[in-house]
Amino acid sequence: MTGGTIHSARQNCRKGLLLRDTRMVVLFSMLDGNKEIPCAVSTSAMDDMEGVVRAKASPREAQFMRLRERIEACANGKYQATEFEGTPPGIVLCSIEFRKLR
């Protein structure tokens, strides 16, 4: 880790994004130079940001794209604060992280 800013992995991905909706989270990747950082955002956090109750799985990609700037900014903040979770270490975003930004 360089301690710098991470960037969206969009330039390396078909359709602009590595996105998987699984187990109530959307998985995506960001980059620190050439290092890929695994990230996840809970679907409930995305629903809270948009004020919807349990959006269906099929429109999750479109929902992520609408919220992408906020999600990536929050992931970058946790990365700079070295707030990693899980194995392998990555960034996990829940509703509370977005409440801190309000």
N, CA, C and O atoms as CSV, one atom per row, in Angstrom:
chain,resi,resn,atom,element,x,y,z
A,1,MET,N,N,0.843,-1.176,0.000
A,1,MET,CA,C,0.000,0.000,0.000
A,1,MET,C,C,0.887,1.237,0.000
A,1,MET,O,O,1.849,1.326,0.763
A,2,THR,N,N,0.560,2.168,-0.845
A,2,THR,CA,C,1.337,3.392,-0.913
A,2,THR,C,C,0.788,4.461,0.013
A,2,THR,O,O,1.458,5.462,0.267
A,3,GLY,N,N,-0.416,4.266,0.519
A,3,GLY,CA,C,-1.032,5.264,1.387
A,3,GLY,C,C,-1.648,6.404,0.607
A,3,GLY,O,O,-2.116,7.385,1.184
A,4,GLY,N,N,-1.646,6.270,-0.709
A,4,GLY,CA,C,-2.200,7.308,-1.559
A,4,GLY,C,C,-3.674,7.097,-1.801
A,4,GLY,O,O,-4.356,6.394,-1.056
A,5,THR,N,N,-4.143,7.711,-2.841
A,5,THR,CA,C,-5.536,7.627,-3.221
A,5,THR,C,C,-5.753,6.390,-4.071
A,5,THR,O,O,-4.937,6.077,-4.938
A,6,ILE,N,N,-6.842,5.691,-3.829
A,6,ILE,CA,C,-7.185,4.582,-4.703
A,6,ILE,C,C,-8.142,5.091,-5.762
A,6,ILE,O,O,-8.875,6.054,-5.539
A,7,HIS,N,N,-8.130,4.453,-6.892
A,7,HIS,CA,C,-8.955,4.864,-8.017
A,7,HIS,C,C,-9.816,3.712,-8.466
A,7,HIS,O,O,-9.472,2.551,-8.247
A,8,SER,N,N,-10.923,4.019,-9.086
A,8,SER,CA,C,-11.806,2.999,-9.609
A,8,SER,C,C,-11.062,2.119,-10.594
A,8,SER,O,O,-10.198,2.587,-11.335
A,9,ALA,N,N,-11.400,0.860,-10.595
A,9,ALA,CA,C,-10.791,-0.086,-11.538
A,9,ALA,C,C,-11.496,-0.028,-12.885
A,9,ALA,O,O,-11.277,-0.906,-13.720
A,10,ARG,N,N,-12.320,0.957,-13.120
A,10,ARG,CA,C,-13.162,1.001,-14.312
A,10,ARG,C,C,-12.377,0.897,-15.610
A,10,ARG,O,O,-12.884,0.325,-16.574
A,11,GLN,N,N,-11.164,1.425,-15.672
A,11,GLN,CA,C,-10.436,1.375,-16.927
A,11,GLN,C,C,-10.009,-0.040,-17.299
A,11,GLN,O,O,-9.657,-0.282,-18.453
A,12,ASN,N,N,-10.027,-0.967,-16.373
A,12,ASN,CA,C,-9.601,-2.342,-16.632
A,12,ASN,C,C,-10.763,-3.305,-16.801
A,12,ASN,O,O,-10.536,-4.509,-16.919
A,13,CYS,N,N,-11.980,-2.831,-16.816
A,13,CYS,CA,C,-13.118,-3.730,-16.758
A,13,CYS,C,C,-14.042,-3.564,-17.952
A,13,CYS,O,O,-14.267,-2.459,-18.446
A,14,ARG,N,N,-14.566,-4.692,-18.400
A,14,ARG,CA,C,-15.603,-4.645,-19.417
A,14,ARG,C,C,-16.809,-3.962,-18.798
A,14,ARG,O,O,-17.107,-4.197,-17.627
A,15,LYS,N,N,-17.496,-3.141,-19.534
A,15,LYS,CA,C,-18.633,-2.369,-19.047
A,15,LYS,C,C,-18.217,-1.400,-17.946
A,15,LYS,O,O,-19.082,-0.831,-17.280
A,16,GLY,N,N,-16.932,-1.196,-17.739
A,16,GLY,CA,C,-16.468,-0.163,-16.841
A,16,GLY,C,C,-16.376,-0.513,-15.371
A,16,GLY,O,O,-16.071,0.362,-14.561
A,17,LEU,N,N,-16.629,-1.773,-14.990
A,17,LEU,CA,C,-16.715,-2.018,-13.553
A,17,LEU,C,C,-16.736,-3.512,-13.259
A,17,LEU,O,O,-17.392,-4.285,-13.958
A,18,LEU,N,N,-16.020,-3.905,-12.230
A,18,LEU,CA,C,-16.109,-5.276,-11.726
A,18,LEU,C,C,-17.192,-5.261,-10.662
A,18,LEU,O,O,-16.982,-4.733,-9.570
A,19,LEU,N,N,-18.327,-5.826,-10.964
A,19,LEU,CA,C,-19.467,-5.695,-10.069
A,19,LEU,C,C,-20.156,-7.039,-9.918
A,19,LEU,O,O,-20.532,-7.657,-10.913
A,20,ARG,N,N,-20.322,-7.491,-8.706
A,20,ARG,CA,C,-21.085,-8.708,-8.444
A,20,ARG,C,C,-22.001,-8.457,-7.265
A,20,ARG,O,O,-21.560,-8.019,-6.203
A,21,ASP,N,N,-23.275,-8.736,-7.457
A,21,ASP,CA,C,-24.257,-8.600,-6.383
A,21,ASP,C,C,-24.402,-9.973,-5.741
A,21,ASP,O,O,-25.005,-10.875,-6.321
A,22,THR,N,N,-23.849,-10.127,-4.546
A,22,THR,CA,C,-23.849,-11.427,-3.902
A,22,THR,C,C,-24.005,-11.261,-2.398
A,22,THR,O,O,-23.372,-10.392,-1.797
A,23,ARG,N,N,-24.823,-12.069,-1.805
A,23,ARG,CA,C,-24.999,-12.072,-0.350
A,23,ARG,C,C,-25.231,-10.696,0.254
A,23,ARG,O,O,-24.650,-10.343,1.281
A,24,MET,N,N,-26.079,-9.937,-0.394
A,24,MET,CA,C,-26.497,-8.633,0.106
A,24,MET,C,C,-25.388,-7.588,0.097
A,24,MET,O,O,-25.466,-6.591,0.815
A,25,VAL,N,N,-24.357,-7.812,-0.711
A,25,VAL,CA,C,-23.342,-6.797,-0.956
A,25,VAL,C,C,-23.056,-6.746,-2.450
A,25,VAL,O,O,-23.280,-7.715,-3.176
A,26,VAL,N,N,-22.565,-5.620,-2.887
A,26,VAL,CA,C,-22.077,-5.481,-4.246
A,26,VAL,C,C,-20.564,-5.395,-4.151
A,26,VAL,O,O,-20.020,-4.519,-3.479
A,27,LEU,N,N,-19.895,-6.306,-4.824
A,27,LEU,CA,C,-18.437,-6.340,-4.824
A,27,LEU,C,C,-17.908,-5.521,-5.985
A,27,LEU,O,O,-18.438,-5.582,-7.095
A,28,PHE,N,N,-16.855,-4.750,-5.723
A,28,PHE,CA,C,-16.201,-3.980,-6.777
A,28,PHE,C,C,-14.738,-3.852,-6.417
A,28,PHE,O,O,-14.341,-4.200,-5.305
A,29,SER,N,N,-13.941,-3.365,-7.325
A,29,SER,CA,C,-12.503,-3.214,-7.092
A,29,SER,C,C,-12.080,-1.787,-7.345
A,29,SER,O,O,-12.670,-1.079,-8.162
A,30,MET,N,N,-11.048,-1.374,-6.629
A,30,MET,CA,C,-10.418,-0.088,-6.876
A,30,MET,C,C,-8.928,-0.345,-6.963
A,30,MET,O,O,-8.461,-1.414,-6.572
A,31,LEU,N,N,-8.176,0.616,-7.469
A,31,LEU,CA,C,-6.745,0.435,-7.696
A,31,LEU,C,C,-5.912,1.446,-6.939
A,31,LEU,O,O,-6.277,2.617,-6.841
A,32,ASP,N,N,-4.782,0.984,-6.400
A,32,ASP,CA,C,-3.726,1.837,-5.864
A,32,ASP,C,C,-2.518,1.527,-6.736
A,32,ASP,O,O,-1.806,0.553,-6.490
A,33,GLY,N,N,-2.287,2.343,-7.744
A,33,GLY,CA,C,-1.266,2.027,-8.733
A,33,GLY,C,C,-1.690,0.777,-9.472
A,33,GLY,O,O,-2.739,0.763,-10.116
A,34,ASN,N,N,-0.886,-0.279,-9.391
A,34,ASN,CA,C,-1.228,-1.553,-10.025
A,34,ASN,C,C,-1.874,-2.543,-9.063
A,34,ASN,O,O,-2.258,-3.640,-9.469
A,35,LYS,N,N,-1.996,-2.168,-7.794
A,35,LYS,CA,C,-2.557,-3.071,-6.785
A,35,LYS,C,C,-4.081,-2.954,-6.760
A,35,LYS,O,O,-4.634,-1.867,-6.595
A,36,GLU,N,N,-4.748,-4.107,-6.928
A,36,GLU,CA,C,-6.201,-4.132,-6.886
A,36,GLU,C,C,-6.667,-4.265,-5.440
A,36,GLU,O,O,-6.193,-5.135,-4.709
A,37,ILE,N,N,-7.589,-3.410,-5.032
A,37,ILE,CA,C,-8.138,-3.405,-3.682
A,37,ILE,C,C,-9.567,-3.934,-3.748
A,37,ILE,O,O,-10.423,-3.293,-4.359
A,38,PRO,N,N,-9.854,-5.095,-3.130
A,38,PRO,CA,C,-11.228,-5.596,-3.131
A,38,PRO,C,C,-12.107,-4.739,-2.229
A,38,PRO,O,O,-11.715,-4.365,-1.123
A,39,CYS,N,N,-13.298,-4.438,-2.722
A,39,CYS,CA,C,-14.228,-3.583,-1.978
A,39,CYS,C,C,-15.630,-4.178,-2.050
A,39,CYS,O,O,-15.952,-4.942,-2.961
A,40,ALA,N,N,-16.447,-3.817,-1.084
A,40,ALA,CA,C,-17.847,-4.237,-1.066
A,40,ALA,C,C,-18.680,-3.129,-0.432
A,40,ALA,O,O,-18.243,-2.450,0.497
A,41,VAL,N,N,-19.880,-2.966,-0.953
A,41,VAL,CA,C,-20.837,-2.034,-0.358
A,41,VAL,C,C,-22.123,-2.821,-0.126
A,41,VAL,O,O,-22.574,-3.556,-1.003
A,42,SER,N,N,-22.708,-2.663,1.055
A,42,SER,CA,C,-23.939,-3.402,1.351
A,42,SER,C,C,-25.087,-2.841,0.516
A,42,SER,O,O,-25.167,-1.643,0.248
A,43,THR,N,N,-25.968,-3.751,0.118
A,43,THR,CA,C,-27.129,-3.310,-0.657
A,43,THR,C,C,-28.041,-2.445,0.216
A,43,THR,O,O,-28.726,-1.560,-0.296
A,44,SER,N,N,-28.056,-2.693,1.525
A,44,SER,CA,C,-28.877,-1.845,2.403
A,44,SER,C,C,-28.319,-0.422,2.463
A,44,SER,O,O,-29.086,0.535,2.568
A,45,ALA,N,N,-26.997,-0.273,2.398
A,45,ALA,CA,C,-26.407,1.077,2.372
A,45,ALA,C,C,-26.825,1.806,1.101
A,45,ALA,O,O,-27.165,2.989,1.141
A,46,MET,N,N,-26.799,1.101,-0.021
A,46,MET,CA,C,-27.213,1.740,-1.277
A,46,MET,C,C,-28.690,2.110,-1.221
A,46,MET,O,O,-29.076,3.189,-1.671
A,47,ASP,N,N,-29.515,1.224,-0.674
A,47,ASP,CA,C,-30.937,1.528,-0.547
A,47,ASP,C,C,-31.167,2.723,0.380
A,47,ASP,O,O,-32.008,3.575,0.095
A,48,ASP,N,N,-30.424,2.788,1.488
A,48,ASP,CA,C,-30.547,3.921,2.410
A,48,ASP,C,C,-30.184,5.237,1.726
A,48,ASP,O,O,-30.852,6.251,1.926
A,49,MET,N,N,-29.124,5.216,0.919
A,49,MET,CA,C,-28.714,6.455,0.237
A,49,MET,C,C,-29.770,6.950,-0.728
A,49,MET,O,O,-29.915,8.156,-0.928
A,50,GLU,N,N,-30.512,6.026,-1.331
A,50,GLU,CA,C,-31.538,6.421,-2.290
A,50,GLU,C,C,-32.935,6.499,-1.669
A,50,GLU,O,O,-33.893,6.898,-2.331
A,51,GLY,N,N,-33.042,6.117,-0.399
A,51,GLY,CA,C,-34.340,6.188,0.267
A,51,GLY,C,C,-35.340,5.171,-0.253
A,51,GLY,O,O,-36.542,5.437,-0.278
A,52,VAL,N,N,-34.851,4.000,-0.671
A,52,VAL,CA,C,-35.755,2.941,-1.131
A,52,VAL,C,C,-35.708,1.782,-0.148
A,52,VAL,O,O,-34.762,1.636,0.627
A,53,VAL,N,N,-36.741,0.968,-0.197
A,53,VAL,CA,C,-36.800,-0.208,0.664
A,53,VAL,C,C,-36.523,-1.431,-0.192
A,53,VAL,O,O,-37.325,-1.803,-1.048
A,54,ARG,N,N,-35.371,-2.052,0.053
A,54,ARG,CA,C,-34.988,-3.303,-0.600
A,54,ARG,C,C,-35.227,-3.311,-2.102
A,54,ARG,O,O,-36.162,-3.943,-2.593
A,55,ALA,N,N,-34.389,-2.616,-2.806
A,55,ALA,CA,C,-34.456,-2.631,-4.271
A,55,ALA,C,C,-34.245,-4.063,-4.754
A,55,ALA,O,O,-33.566,-4.854,-4.100
A,56,LYS,N,N,-34.824,-4.383,-5.885
A,56,LYS,CA,C,-34.660,-5.715,-6.464
A,56,LYS,C,C,-33.230,-5.885,-6.966
A,56,LYS,O,O,-32.547,-4.905,-7.264
A,57,ALA,N,N,-32.790,-7.119,-7.056
A,57,ALA,CA,C,-31.419,-7.420,-7.471
A,57,ALA,C,C,-31.137,-6.988,-8.900
A,57,ALA,O,O,-30.021,-6.559,-9.193
A,58,SER,N,N,-32.092,-7.085,-9.785
A,58,SER,CA,C,-31.834,-6.812,-11.202
A,58,SER,C,C,-31.354,-5.384,-11.482
A,58,SER,O,O,-30.507,-5.215,-12.359
A,59,PRO,N,N,-31.836,-4.360,-10.801
A,59,PRO,CA,C,-31.339,-3.005,-11.096
A,59,PRO,C,C,-30.146,-2.568,-10.236
A,59,PRO,O,O,-29.836,-1.378,-10.194
A,60,ARG,N,N,-29.477,-3.493,-9.556
A,60,ARG,CA,C,-28.375,-3.112,-8.664
A,60,ARG,C,C,-27.230,-2.426,-9.408
A,60,ARG,O,O,-26.647,-1.472,-8.892
A,61,GLU,N,N,-26.906,-2.889,-10.596
A,61,GLU,CA,C,-25.807,-2.264,-11.333
A,61,GLU,C,C,-26.125,-0.800,-11.631
A,61,GLU,O,O,-25.272,0.072,-11.463
A,62,ALA,N,N,-27.340,-0.536,-12.069
A,62,ALA,CA,C,-27.742,0.854,-12.350
A,62,ALA,C,C,-27.733,1.679,-11.066
A,62,ALA,O,O,-27.333,2.843,-11.079
A,63,GLN,N,N,-28.172,1.083,-9.961
A,63,GLN,CA,C,-28.161,1.785,-8.679
A,63,GLN,C,C,-26.727,2.103,-8.267
A,63,GLN,O,O,-26.436,3.216,-7.828
A,64,PHE,N,N,-25.832,1.126,-8.409
A,64,PHE,CA,C,-24.429,1.352,-8.084
A,64,PHE,C,C,-23.865,2.493,-8.927
A,64,PHE,O,O,-23.152,3.351,-8.407
A,65,MET,N,N,-24.173,2.510,-10.208
A,65,MET,CA,C,-23.650,3.552,-11.092
A,65,MET,C,C,-24.149,4.936,-10.660
A,65,MET,O,O,-23.395,5.908,-10.716
A,66,ARG,N,N,-25.398,5.029,-10.236
A,66,ARG,CA,C,-25.923,6.321,-9.759
A,66,ARG,C,C,-25.189,6.790,-8.502
A,66,ARG,O,O,-24.972,7.987,-8.312
A,67,LEU,N,N,-24.815,5.851,-7.658
A,67,LEU,CA,C,-24.197,6.164,-6.363
A,67,LEU,C,C,-22.678,6.061,-6.392
A,67,LEU,O,O,-22.017,6.273,-5.375
A,68,ARG,N,N,-22.135,5.740,-7.541
A,68,ARG,CA,C,-20.722,5.397,-7.665
A,68,ARG,C,C,-19.774,6.440,-7.075
A,68,ARG,O,O,-18.834,6.082,-6.365
A,69,GLU,N,N,-20.000,7.688,-7.350
A,69,GLU,CA,C,-19.098,8.741,-6.862
A,69,GLU,C,C,-19.041,8.740,-5.333
A,69,GLU,O,O,-17.956,8.809,-4.755
A,70,ARG,N,N,-20.195,8.664,-4.680
A,70,ARG,CA,C,-20.232,8.629,-3.206
A,70,ARG,C,C,-19.596,7.359,-2.655
A,70,ARG,O,O,-18.875,7.396,-1.658
A,71,ILE,N,N,-19.872,6.231,-3.316
A,71,ILE,CA,C,-19.319,4.950,-2.863
A,71,ILE,C,C,-17.801,4.975,-2.973
A,71,ILE,O,O,-17.106,4.596,-2.030
A,72,GLU,N,N,-17.281,5.415,-4.109
A,72,GLU,CA,C,-15.834,5.447,-4.305
A,72,GLU,C,C,-15.160,6.437,-3.362
A,72,GLU,O,O,-14.059,6.170,-2.881
A,73,ALA,N,N,-15.794,7.569,-3.089
A,73,ALA,CA,C,-15.223,8.547,-2.154
A,73,ALA,C,C,-15.137,7.945,-0.753
A,73,ALA,O,O,-14.145,8.132,-0.049
A,74,CYS,N,N,-16.171,7.229,-0.361
A,74,CYS,CA,C,-16.177,6.598,0.969
A,74,CYS,C,C,-15.123,5.494,1.040
A,74,CYS,O,O,-14.421,5.378,2.044
A,75,ALA,N,N,-15.007,4.688,-0.009
A,75,ALA,CA,C,-13.998,3.622,-0.049
A,75,ALA,C,C,-12.597,4.223,0.027
A,75,ALA,O,O,-11.729,3.694,0.721
A,76,ASN,N,N,-12.381,5.306,-0.671
A,76,ASN,CA,C,-11.084,5.966,-0.649
A,76,ASN,C,C,-10.754,6.483,0.752
A,76,ASN,O,O,-9.614,6.369,1.203
A,77,GLY,N,N,-11.746,7.050,1.439
A,77,GLY,CA,C,-11.529,7.527,2.802
A,77,GLY,C,C,-11.145,6.398,3.749
A,77,GLY,O,O,-10.243,6.558,4.571
A,78,LYS,N,N,-11.823,5.259,3.640
A,78,LYS,CA,C,-11.482,4.114,4.498
A,78,LYS,C,C,-10.106,3.562,4.141
A,78,LYS,O,O,-9.370,3.108,5.017
A,79,TYR,N,N,-9.757,3.599,2.852
A,79,TYR,CA,C,-8.441,3.114,2.425
A,79,TYR,C,C,-7.339,3.992,3.015
A,79,TYR,O,O,-6.351,3.485,3.546
A,80,GLN,N,N,-7.514,5.301,2.919
A,80,GLN,CA,C,-6.505,6.215,3.457
A,80,GLN,C,C,-6.376,6.079,4.969
A,80,GLN,O,O,-5.301,6.300,5.525
A,81,ALA,N,N,-7.468,5.716,5.632
A,81,ALA,CA,C,-7.434,5.510,7.088
A,81,ALA,C,C,-7.009,4.082,7.441
A,81,ALA,O,O,-7.003,3.708,8.614
A,82,THR,N,N,-6.660,3.295,6.442
A,82,THR,CA,C,-6.277,1.876,6.577
A,82,THR,C,C,-7.298,1.075,7.380
A,82,THR,O,O,-6.927,0.287,8.251
A,83,GLU,N,N,-8.568,1.273,7.092
A,83,GLU,CA,C,-9.656,0.552,7.752
A,83,GLU,C,C,-10.042,-0.661,6.905
A,83,GLU,O,O,-11.073,-0.655,6.232
A,84,PHE,N,N,-9.203,-1.703,6.945
A,84,PHE,CA,C,-9.433,-2.906,6.167
A,84,PHE,C,C,-10.176,-3.942,6.990
A,84,PHE,O,O,-10.064,-3.977,8.216
A,85,GLU,N,N,-10.938,-4.789,6.301
A,85,GLU,CA,C,-11.675,-5.859,6.958
A,85,GLU,C,C,-11.560,-7.125,6.121
A,85,GLU,O,O,-11.358,-7.062,4.908
A,86,GLY,N,N,-11.690,-8.268,6.772
A,86,GLY,CA,C,-11.795,-9.533,6.072
A,86,GLY,C,C,-10.491,-10.123,5.604
A,86,GLY,O,O,-9.412,-9.579,5.838
A,87,THR,N,N,-10.619,-11.276,4.921
A,87,THR,CA,C,-9.489,-11.989,4.353
A,87,THR,C,C,-9.852,-12.374,2.934
A,87,THR,O,O,-10.792,-13.147,2.748
A,88,PRO,N,N,-9.159,-11.879,1.931
A,88,PRO,CA,C,-8.043,-10.952,2.031
A,88,PRO,C,C,-8.533,-9.577,2.473
A,88,PRO,O,O,-9.710,-9.255,2.311
A,89,PRO,N,N,-7.637,-8.766,3.031
A,89,PRO,CA,C,-8.047,-7.448,3.510
A,89,PRO,C,C,-8.647,-6.600,2.391
A,89,PRO,O,O,-8.105,-6.526,1.289
A,90,GLY,N,N,-9.757,-5.973,2.691
A,90,GLY,CA,C,-10.416,-5.111,1.720
A,90,GLY,C,C,-11.229,-4.042,2.427
A,90,GLY,O,O,-11.180,-3.897,3.648
A,91,ILE,N,N,-11.968,-3.309,1.636
A,91,ILE,CA,C,-12.803,-2.223,2.134
A,91,ILE,C,C,-14.255,-2.690,2.122
A,91,ILE,O,O,-14.758,-3.131,1.089
A,92,VAL,N,N,-14.925,-2.594,3.262
A,92,VAL,CA,C,-16.333,-2.958,3.365
A,92,VAL,C,C,-17.100,-1.715,3.802
A,92,VAL,O,O,-16.780,-1.099,4.819
A,93,LEU,N,N,-18.110,-1.359,3.023
A,93,LEU,CA,C,-18.893,-0.158,3.294
A,93,LEU,C,C,-20.308,-0.544,3.712
A,93,LEU,O,O,-20.994,-1.292,3.015
A,94,CYS,N,N,-20.733,-0.022,4.861
A,94,CYS,CA,C,-22.077,-0.242,5.386
A,94,CYS,C,C,-22.768,1.112,5.508
A,94,CYS,O,O,-22.150,2.155,5.298
A,95,SER,N,N,-24.027,1.087,5.841
A,95,SER,CA,C,-24.813,2.326,5.941
A,95,SER,C,C,-24.167,3.362,6.843
A,95,SER,O,O,-24.202,4.552,6.529
A,96,ILE,N,N,-23.580,2.943,7.948
A,96,ILE,CA,C,-23.025,3.901,8.914
A,96,ILE,C,C,-21.909,4.753,8.303
A,96,ILE,O,O,-21.765,5.920,8.666
A,97,GLU,N,N,-21.127,4.199,7.395
A,97,GLU,CA,C,-20.056,4.990,6.766
A,97,GLU,C,C,-20.617,6.168,5.989
A,97,GLU,O,O,-19.993,7.228,5.933
A,98,PHE,N,N,-21.784,5.994,5.391
A,98,PHE,CA,C,-22.368,7.068,4.598
A,98,PHE,C,C,-23.079,8.081,5.469
A,98,PHE,O,O,-23.231,9.236,5.071
A,99,ARG,N,N,-23.519,7.675,6.649
A,99,ARG,CA,C,-24.126,8.628,7.588
A,99,ARG,C,C,-23.088,9.595,8.103
A,99,ARG,O,O,-23.400,10.751,8.387
A,100,LYS,N,N,-21.836,9.129,8.230
A,100,LYS,CA,C,-20.742,9.993,8.685
A,100,LYS,C,C,-20.472,11.115,7.700
A,100,LYS,O,O,-19.976,12.173,8.090
A,101,LEU,N,N,-20.794,10.900,6.413
A,101,LEU,CA,C,-20.506,11.883,5.362
A,101,LEU,C,C,-21.574,12.957,5.260
A,101,LEU,O,O,-21.359,13.963,4.584
A,102,ARG,N,N,-22.704,12.782,5.901
A,102,ARG,CA,C,-23.809,13.753,5.774
A,102,ARG,C,C,-23.496,15.034,6.464
A,102,ARG,O,O,-24.312,15.955,6.456
